[in-house]
Amino acid sequence: QWNEPRICSRRYMKVDFADIGWNEWIISPKSFDAYYCAGTCEFPMPKIVRPSNHATIQSIVKAVGIIPGVPEPCCVPDKMNSLSVLFLDENKNVVLKVYPNMSIETCACR
Amino acid sequence: CHSSAAREAAAAAADSSEPLGGASRSPALGALGQDKVAVHMLKLYEKYNREGSRPGDGNTVRSFKARLEMVAQKPQYCFNLTSMQESELILAATFHFYADKRHRHWETLSKCSKNSSCRLFHPPQDSRLSLLFHSIGQNFAYGAVKGNITVFPHRRGAWQAKDISHLIKKSKREGELILCTELDSREKYQGFPEHVSYHLPYILVYANDLAISEPNSVAVTLQRYDPFPSADGDRRLLPNASMDTRVRRDIYPSSSIQNNELPEVEYNGDSKYNKHNFWESAYKSLKPKASRKDQRRKGPENGEMLTKSQVLNFDEKTMKKARRK
């Protein structure tokens, strides 16, 4: 994904539960599209990176350089989706849970 | 909340009496494909995934499969509900069982149905099943009676379901989470029914886990190893130790948050624990995979470097300099 824009955006990341060692008890799904956010939140931030008002102010403060040590805003998940997971609990009973905030829909500078 | 969950539970119960659909053939279940409760749960999972809805306004469905136990010298179907969490608010619960056609009340029914005068009959009193739920005390003795439910199975040789929400809520409230029941207390015990493993009753509990929105909630239920084991020694050696391991929710020890130090860096050589060792043992199931590109490279140097160490090592001088920066 090196060719993708440097600006803050959603990048593709597929998570296979086998890769993180959870596949022994997770029945379904075996994998899911989690995505991740990456990229810069440089001044001036365009609307596409959906900056919060605070991020806009922080970005200006950083650009002006009046307060040392203030970093650029961070590229973080904005809208997220839940994921249903079917798994075996410690007593080997089948459990279905809907976990919130498991995959990213949009990213933003915050 | 309750009525919505109960409605969904009832619908799911109705589904459960249907012949097994695609779920039973699903490769996702593997060996569990022959397990009625697993098949039912997979159907629910597929339903909520397809419709994008939540299970009865909640976020959790737990299944509990019965175990045949001898309680007070009688065979009983027992359920261990102890894996339900405090944070799970029960919305509804259903009891699913297979009404065996070999039972005495069904014989009565079939004899009657052969007689033309009985065509429009209502189920005789004998066709009802009594379900007496009671908790289990010490030494597998009878505990308190939690409820007595009478059901009139509408079809023989089929799965039936009954709402037992009040009963499960009461058991959880009173902390008595091992329940047993008899399907038909009037019948004399003559051995366990045939094909019993497939026809074992089960309970589905629809709940709303209030802790699921807390940070790191996914690790609480799905991460089966504790990154920071307690210093009190091995819990498994304690007499009351349980295999139910609810892991700590904080990622880093509080000290690293309070003192603003980087959690991965060992600041003091005399530190009482070595974090690097912690992570190595805790994440032993996490074996970093070489990227596809790396896998293609077959140079001996690369392979050697990877097996020696997965982390970069710096001498103390370099680390001090880096910290100062």
Interface residues (C-beta under 8 A of the other chain):
Chain A: D19 I20 G21 W22 W25 I26 I27 S28 K30 S84 V85 L86 F87 D89 E90 N91 N93 V94 V95 L96 K97 V98 Y99 P100 M102
Chain B: A28 L29 L32 V37 A38 M41 L42 L44 Y45 Y48 N49 R54 P55 N59 T60 V61 R62 S63 F64 K65 N80 T82 S83 D209 I212 S213 S217 V218 T221 L222 Q223 R224 M243 D244 T245 Y283 S285 L286 K287 K289
